[in-house]
Amino acid sequence: MNFNFLFASGQGSSGSGLMAYLPFILILGIMYFLMIRPQAKRQKEKQNMLNDLKKGDNVITIGGIHGSISGFKGKEKKAVIIKVDKNTSMTINRSAIAGMSDKVNDSETQAIEAEQ
């Protein structure tokens, strides 16, 4: 059999250059609006929350430690002093704070458990 007619450039190939890439463009657009954009929005909100921390705020760390901010350390205030108990204070990085204690989801502080 001769299949040359399948590979011949005929009438249908004049505008198919863009149409061939249309499904890929649509998939990338859907991925952007469903995955990338919401993640960037959450990341921006968390960064704003970390920048707006002040003394006396009740926070939860990524490890699940509850406490209130009693001060800041360092030139750029990247370290935070958290008062956990009456006699216990901890110094942690600002990036280790999951959020304010009244606004944190369980999924943000949930520990990773090893599968057995």
PyMOL commands that place a pseudoatom at each C-alpha (Angstrom):
pseudoatom trace, name=CA, resn=MET, resi=1, chain=A, elem=C, hetatm=0, pos=[0.000, 0.000, 0.000]
pseudoatom trace, name=CA, resn=ASN, resi=2, chain=A, elem=C, hetatm=0, pos=[1.065, 3.539, -0.639]
pseudoatom trace, name=CA, resn=PHE, resi=3, chain=A, elem=C, hetatm=0, pos=[0.699, 5.987, 2.290]
pseudoatom trace, name=CA, resn=ASN, resi=4, chain=A, elem=C, hetatm=0, pos=[2.158, 9.045, 0.580]
pseudoatom trace, name=CA, resn=PHE, resi=5, chain=A, elem=C, hetatm=0, pos=[-1.185, 10.817, 0.695]
pseudoatom trace, name=CA, resn=LEU, resi=6, chain=A, elem=C, hetatm=0, pos=[-0.960, 10.923, 4.517]
pseudoatom trace, name=CA, resn=PHE, resi=7, chain=A, elem=C, hetatm=0, pos=[2.284, 12.876, 4.454]
pseudoatom trace, name=CA, resn=ALA, resi=8, chain=A, elem=C, hetatm=0, pos=[1.470, 15.208, 1.594]
pseudoatom trace, name=CA, resn=SER, resi=9, chain=A, elem=C, hetatm=0, pos=[0.922, 18.828, 2.500]
pseudoatom trace, name=CA, resn=GLY, resi=10, chain=A, elem=C, hetatm=0, pos=[-2.596, 19.571, 1.444]
pseudoatom trace, name=CA, resn=GLN, resi=11, chain=A, elem=C, hetatm=0, pos=[-5.303, 22.122, 2.156]
pseudoatom trace, name=CA, resn=GLY, resi=12, chain=A, elem=C, hetatm=0, pos=[-5.580, 21.471, 5.916]
pseudoatom trace, name=CA, resn=SER, resi=13, chain=A, elem=C, hetatm=0, pos=[-2.022, 22.408, 6.859]
pseudoatom trace, name=CA, resn=SER, resi=14, chain=A, elem=C, hetatm=0, pos=[-2.223, 26.164, 6.232]
pseudoatom trace, name=CA, resn=GLY, resi=15, chain=A, elem=C, hetatm=0, pos=[-3.344, 27.205, 9.753]
pseudoatom trace, name=CA, resn=SER, resi=16, chain=A, elem=C, hetatm=0, pos=[-2.452, 24.152, 11.790]
pseudoatom trace, name=CA, resn=GLY, resi=17, chain=A, elem=C, hetatm=0, pos=[0.781, 25.571, 13.278]
pseudoatom trace, name=CA, resn=LEU, resi=18, chain=A, elem=C, hetatm=0, pos=[-0.962, 27.362, 16.142]
pseudoatom trace, name=CA, resn=MET, resi=19, chain=A, elem=C, hetatm=0, pos=[-3.720, 24.773, 16.416]
pseudoatom trace, name=CA, resn=ALA, resi=20, chain=A, elem=C, hetatm=0, pos=[-1.141, 22.060, 17.088]
pseudoatom trace, name=CA, resn=TYR, resi=21, chain=A, elem=C, hetatm=0, pos=[0.082, 23.944, 20.186]
pseudoatom trace, name=CA, resn=LEU, resi=22, chain=A, elem=C, hetatm=0, pos=[-3.373, 24.968, 21.435]
pseudoatom trace, name=CA, resn=PRO, resi=23, chain=A, elem=C, hetatm=0, pos=[-3.893, 21.943, 23.748]
pseudoatom trace, name=CA, resn=PHE, resi=24, chain=A, elem=C, hetatm=0, pos=[-0.511, 22.545, 25.402]
pseudoatom trace, name=CA, resn=ILE, resi=25, chain=A, elem=C, hetatm=0, pos=[-1.278, 26.223, 25.864]
pseudoatom trace, name=CA, resn=LEU, resi=26, chain=A, elem=C, hetatm=0, pos=[-4.654, 25.368, 27.420]
pseudoatom trace, name=CA, resn=ILE, resi=27, chain=A, elem=C, hetatm=0, pos=[-3.077, 22.843, 29.800]
pseudoatom trace, name=CA, resn=LEU, resi=28, chain=A, elem=C, hetatm=0, pos=[-0.464, 25.376, 30.922]
pseudoatom trace, name=CA, resn=GLY, resi=29, chain=A, elem=C, hetatm=0, pos=[-3.197, 27.975, 31.464]
pseudoatom trace, name=CA, resn=ILE, resi=30, chain=A, elem=C, hetatm=0, pos=[-5.262, 25.594, 33.569]
pseudoatom trace, name=CA, resn=MET, resi=31, chain=A, elem=C, hetatm=0, pos=[-2.206, 24.599, 35.617]
pseudoatom trace, name=CA, resn=TYR, resi=32, chain=A, elem=C, hetatm=0, pos=[-1.416, 28.258, 36.252]
pseudoatom trace, name=CA, resn=PHE, resi=33, chain=A, elem=C, hetatm=0, pos=[-4.905, 29.123, 37.519]
pseudoatom trace, name=CA, resn=LEU, resi=34, chain=A, elem=C, hetatm=0, pos=[-5.420, 25.939, 39.545]
pseudoatom trace, name=CA, resn=MET, resi=35, chain=A, elem=C, hetatm=0, pos=[-1.964, 25.353, 41.021]
pseudoatom trace, name=CA, resn=ILE, resi=36, chain=A, elem=C, hetatm=0, pos=[0.603, 28.123, 40.647]
pseudoatom trace, name=CA, resn=ARG, resi=37, chain=A, elem=C, hetatm=0, pos=[-1.515, 31.209, 41.285]
pseudoatom trace, name=CA, resn=PRO, resi=38, chain=A, elem=C, hetatm=0, pos=[-3.149, 30.003, 44.563]
pseudoatom trace, name=CA, resn=GLN, resi=39, chain=A, elem=C, hetatm=0, pos=[0.217, 28.841, 45.907]
pseudoatom trace, name=CA, resn=ALA, resi=40, chain=A, elem=C, hetatm=0, pos=[1.811, 32.207, 45.130]
pseudoatom trace, name=CA, resn=LYS, resi=41, chain=A, elem=C, hetatm=0, pos=[-1.100, 33.953, 46.855]
pseudoatom trace, name=CA, resn=ARG, resi=42, chain=A, elem=C, hetatm=0, pos=[-0.704, 31.825, 50.019]
pseudoatom trace, name=CA, resn=GLN, resi=43, chain=A, elem=C, hetatm=0, pos=[3.041, 32.431, 50.005]
pseudoatom trace, name=CA, resn=LYS, resi=44, chain=A, elem=C, hetatm=0, pos=[2.521, 36.195, 49.741]
pseudoatom trace, name=CA, resn=GLU, resi=45, chain=A, elem=C, hetatm=0, pos=[-0.012, 36.164, 52.613]
pseudoatom trace, name=CA, resn=LYS, resi=46, chain=A, elem=C, hetatm=0, pos=[2.398, 34.204, 54.823]
pseudoatom trace, name=CA, resn=GLN, resi=47, chain=A, elem=C, hetatm=0, pos=[5.252, 36.579, 54.030]
pseudoatom trace, name=CA, resn=ASN, resi=48, chain=A, elem=C, hetatm=0, pos=[3.057, 39.561, 54.939]
pseudoatom trace, name=CA, resn=MET, resi=49, chain=A, elem=C, hetatm=0, pos=[2.097, 37.840, 58.218]
pseudoatom trace, name=CA, resn=LEU, resi=50, chain=A, elem=C, hetatm=0, pos=[5.756, 37.190, 59.060]
pseudoatom trace, name=CA, resn=ASN, resi=51, chain=A, elem=C, hetatm=0, pos=[6.663, 40.812, 58.334]
pseudoatom trace, name=CA, resn=ASP, resi=52, chain=A, elem=C, hetatm=0, pos=[3.804, 42.103, 60.510]
pseudoatom trace, name=CA, resn=LEU, resi=53, chain=A, elem=C, hetatm=0, pos=[4.728, 40.100, 63.636]
pseudoatom trace, name=CA, resn=LYS, resi=54, chain=A, elem=C, hetatm=0, pos=[4.954, 42.178, 66.786]
pseudoatom trace, name=CA, resn=LYS, resi=55, chain=A, elem=C, hetatm=0, pos=[5.604, 41.683, 70.475]
pseudoatom trace, name=CA, resn=GLY, resi=56, chain=A, elem=C, hetatm=0, pos=[2.725, 39.943, 72.259]
pseudoatom trace, name=CA, resn=ASP, resi=57, chain=A, elem=C, hetatm=0, pos=[1.350, 38.036, 69.238]
pseudoatom trace, name=CA, resn=ASN, resi=58, chain=A, elem=C, hetatm=0, pos=[0.319, 34.446, 69.956]
pseudoatom trace, name=CA, resn=VAL, resi=59, chain=A, elem=C, hetatm=0, pos=[1.893, 32.164, 67.357]
pseudoatom trace, name=CA, resn=ILE, resi=60, chain=A, elem=C, hetatm=0, pos=[2.335, 28.493, 66.501]
pseudoatom trace, name=CA, resn=THR, resi=61, chain=A, elem=C, hetatm=0, pos=[5.574, 27.172, 65.065]
pseudoatom trace, name=CA, resn=ILE, resi=62, chain=A, elem=C, hetatm=0, pos=[5.815, 24.636, 62.271]
pseudoatom trace, name=CA, resn=GLY, resi=63, chain=A, elem=C, hetatm=0, pos=[6.686, 22.046, 64.922]
pseudoatom trace, name=CA, resn=GLY, resi=64, chain=A, elem=C, hetatm=0, pos=[3.459, 22.788, 66.818]
pseudoatom trace, name=CA, resn=ILE, resi=65, chain=A, elem=C, hetatm=0, pos=[4.863, 24.837, 69.701]
pseudoatom trace, name=CA, resn=HIS, resi=66, chain=A, elem=C, hetatm=0, pos=[2.446, 27.475, 70.999]
pseudoatom trace, name=CA, resn=GLY, resi=67, chain=A, elem=C, hetatm=0, pos=[3.780, 30.676, 72.511]
pseudoatom trace, name=CA, resn=SER, resi=68, chain=A, elem=C, hetatm=0, pos=[3.735, 34.440, 72.482]
pseudoatom trace, name=CA, resn=ILE, resi=69, chain=A, elem=C, hetatm=0, pos=[6.394, 36.671, 70.988]
pseudoatom trace, name=CA, resn=SER, resi=70, chain=A, elem=C, hetatm=0, pos=[8.440, 38.386, 73.666]
pseudoatom trace, name=CA, resn=GLY, resi=71, chain=A, elem=C, hetatm=0, pos=[11.045, 39.991, 71.438]
pseudoatom trace, name=CA, resn=PHE, resi=72, chain=A, elem=C, hetatm=0, pos=[13.292, 39.859, 68.401]
pseudoatom trace, name=CA, resn=LYS, resi=73, chain=A, elem=C, hetatm=0, pos=[17.013, 39.194, 67.961]
pseudoatom trace, name=CA, resn=GLY, resi=74, chain=A, elem=C, hetatm=0, pos=[19.538, 40.208, 65.386]
pseudoatom trace, name=CA, resn=LYS, resi=75, chain=A, elem=C, hetatm=0, pos=[20.108, 43.208, 63.195]
pseudoatom trace, name=CA, resn=GLU, resi=76, chain=A, elem=C, hetatm=0, pos=[17.389, 42.298, 60.701]
pseudoatom trace, name=CA, resn=LYS, resi=77, chain=A, elem=C, hetatm=0, pos=[15.149, 40.708, 63.370]
pseudoatom trace, name=CA, resn=LYS, resi=78, chain=A, elem=C, hetatm=0, pos=[15.258, 37.278, 61.717]
pseudoatom trace, name=CA, resn=ALA, resi=79, chain=A, elem=C, hetatm=0, pos=[15.243, 35.490, 65.066]
pseudoatom trace, name=CA, resn=VAL, resi=80, chain=A, elem=C, hetatm=0, pos=[12.164, 35.598, 67.291]
pseudoatom trace, name=CA, resn=ILE, resi=81, chain=A, elem=C, hetatm=0, pos=[12.091, 35.009, 71.036]
pseudoatom trace, name=CA, resn=ILE, resi=82, chain=A, elem=C, hetatm=0, pos=[8.969, 33.055, 71.968]
pseudoatom trace, name=CA, resn=LYS, resi=83, chain=A, elem=C, hetatm=0, pos=[7.777, 32.772, 75.548]
pseudoatom trace, name=CA, resn=VAL, resi=84, chain=A, elem=C, hetatm=0, pos=[6.352, 29.264, 75.876]
pseudoatom trace, name=CA, resn=ASP, resi=85, chain=A, elem=C, hetatm=0, pos=[5.826, 29.160, 79.639]
pseudoatom trace, name=CA, resn=LYS, resi=86, chain=A, elem=C, hetatm=0, pos=[6.364, 31.409, 82.618]
pseudoatom trace, name=CA, resn=ASN, resi=87, chain=A, elem=C, hetatm=0, pos=[10.040, 30.436, 82.876]
pseudoatom trace, name=CA, resn=THR, resi=88, chain=A, elem=C, hetatm=0, pos=[10.694, 29.132, 79.351]
pseudoatom trace, name=CA, resn=SER, resi=89, chain=A, elem=C, hetatm=0, pos=[11.708, 31.176, 76.320]
pseudoatom trace, name=CA, resn=MET, resi=90, chain=A, elem=C, hetatm=0, pos=[12.887, 29.886, 72.961]
pseudoatom trace, name=CA, resn=THR, resi=91, chain=A, elem=C, hetatm=0, pos=[14.697, 31.569, 70.117]
pseudoatom trace, name=CA, resn=ILE, resi=92, chain=A, elem=C, hetatm=0, pos=[13.563, 30.436, 66.675]
pseudoatom trace, name=CA, resn=ASN, resi=93, chain=A, elem=C, hetatm=0, pos=[13.873, 31.670, 63.118]
pseudoatom trace, name=CA, resn=ARG, resi=94, chain=A, elem=C, hetatm=0, pos=[11.080, 33.854, 61.850]
pseudoatom trace, name=CA, resn=SER, resi=95, chain=A, elem=C, hetatm=0, pos=[10.535, 31.398, 58.982]
pseudoatom trace, name=CA, resn=ALA, resi=96, chain=A, elem=C, hetatm=0, pos=[9.711, 28.610, 61.497]
pseudoatom trace, name=CA, resn=ILE, resi=97, chain=A, elem=C, hetatm=0, pos=[6.434, 30.304, 62.459]
pseudoatom trace, name=CA, resn=ALA, resi=98, chain=A, elem=C, hetatm=0, pos=[3.399, 28.637, 60.873]
pseudoatom trace, name=CA, resn=GLY, resi=99, chain=A, elem=C, hetatm=0, pos=[1.045, 31.468, 61.725]
pseudoatom trace, name=CA, resn=MET, resi=100, chain=A, elem=C, hetatm=0, pos=[-1.024, 33.214, 64.315]
pseudoatom trace, name=CA, resn=SER, resi=101, chain=A, elem=C, hetatm=0, pos=[-2.562, 30.784, 66.826]
pseudoatom trace, name=CA, resn=ASP, resi=102, chain=A, elem=C, hetatm=0, pos=[-6.160, 31.602, 65.893]
pseudoatom trace, name=CA, resn=LYS, resi=103, chain=A, elem=C, hetatm=0, pos=[-5.626, 31.367, 62.120]
pseudoatom trace, name=CA, resn=VAL, resi=104, chain=A, elem=C, hetatm=0, pos=[-3.524, 28.209, 61.632]
pseudoatom trace, name=CA, resn=ASN, resi=105, chain=A, elem=C, hetatm=0, pos=[-4.880, 25.044, 59.990]
pseudoatom trace, name=CA, resn=ASP, resi=106, chain=A, elem=C, hetatm=0, pos=[-3.977, 21.612, 61.330]
pseudoatom trace, name=CA, resn=SER, resi=107, chain=A, elem=C, hetatm=0, pos=[-2.365, 20.777, 57.981]
pseudoatom trace, name=CA, resn=GLU, resi=108, chain=A, elem=C, hetatm=0, pos=[0.234, 23.548, 58.432]
pseudoatom trace, name=CA, resn=THR, resi=109, chain=A, elem=C, hetatm=0, pos=[1.543, 22.135, 61.724]
pseudoatom trace, name=CA, resn=GLN, resi=110, chain=A, elem=C, hetatm=0, pos=[0.937, 18.452, 61.088]
pseudoatom trace, name=CA, resn=ALA, resi=111, chain=A, elem=C, hetatm=0, pos=[4.010, 16.299, 61.678]
pseudoatom trace, name=CA, resn=ILE, resi=112, chain=A, elem=C, hetatm=0, pos=[5.221, 13.989, 58.968]
pseudoatom trace, name=CA, resn=GLU, resi=113, chain=A, elem=C, hetatm=0, pos=[4.804, 10.442, 60.223]
pseudoatom trace, name=CA, resn=ALA, resi=114, chain=A, elem=C, hetatm=0, pos=[6.895, 7.572, 58.932]
pseudoatom trace, name=CA, resn=GLU, resi=115, chain=A, elem=C, hetatm=0, pos=[4.931, 4.803, 57.276]
pseudoatom trace, name=CA, resn=GLN, resi=116, chain=A, elem=C, hetatm=0, pos=[5.426, 1.409, 58.874]
for i in range(1, 116): cmd.bond("trace and resi %d" % i, "trace and resi %d" % (i + 1))
show_as sticks, trace
zoom trace
